Amino acid sequence: MSSGSMESSRDLLARLHRIIAACGECDLAATRTRTVPGEGDPDADVMFIGEGPGAHEDAQGRPFCGPAGALLDELLASIDLPRDAVFITNTVKCRPPGNRTPLPTEVDACAGYLRHQVRIVAPKVVATLGGPALRALTGGTHPMASVHGMPVQRRYFTLLPLYHPAAALHKGDLRPALFEDFRRLRECLEGLR
């Protein structure tokens, strides 16, 4: 691209991710190994938003690269959606100690980064993984059991709340619901084309 043209989504995300890497806006910066800004297709139709990085993600600087990520990969494969065709991020970009739920102040500190990511990628579907991600995005307090798999049209995208893959690892009876919700994701994408 010439210097006078607009930056690509990839360039904009790269610049934002450099800013995230230098962030010290909350206490998580003091305990992280690496920031985990997100990865994937900068022009993806689907953006997945999780809660926060775990130990594997903190060590590698990549989202969903541990056991929950392996299940996410399996879920994506079940609907023939390659991982490199989606964008994956979290509400917070640094690992909360002990994998605890991020505090509201930590979510607030990263909220601008998440909004920028959504704006840059401009996905057709935003799939929140778990209740904390849904709350961070909407401010709502609905229990996941009552809203998972139910698409809601927002101004710029369709919001699809999903169980977090880690929940299905801890509670095996959620696996079928998660696979069914991913089939709904596929239907949602087909309906938007």
Secondary structure, 3 states (H helix, E strand, C coil): CCCCCCCCHHHHHHHHHHHHHCCCCCCHHHHCCCCCCCEECCCCCEEEEECCCCHHHHHHCCCCCCHHHHHHHHHHHHCCCCHHHCEEEECCCCCCHHHCCCCHHHHHHHHHHHHHHHHHHCCCEEEEECHHHHHHHHCCCCCHHHHCCCCEECCCCEEEEECCHHHHHHCHHHHHHHHHHHHHHHHHHHHHC
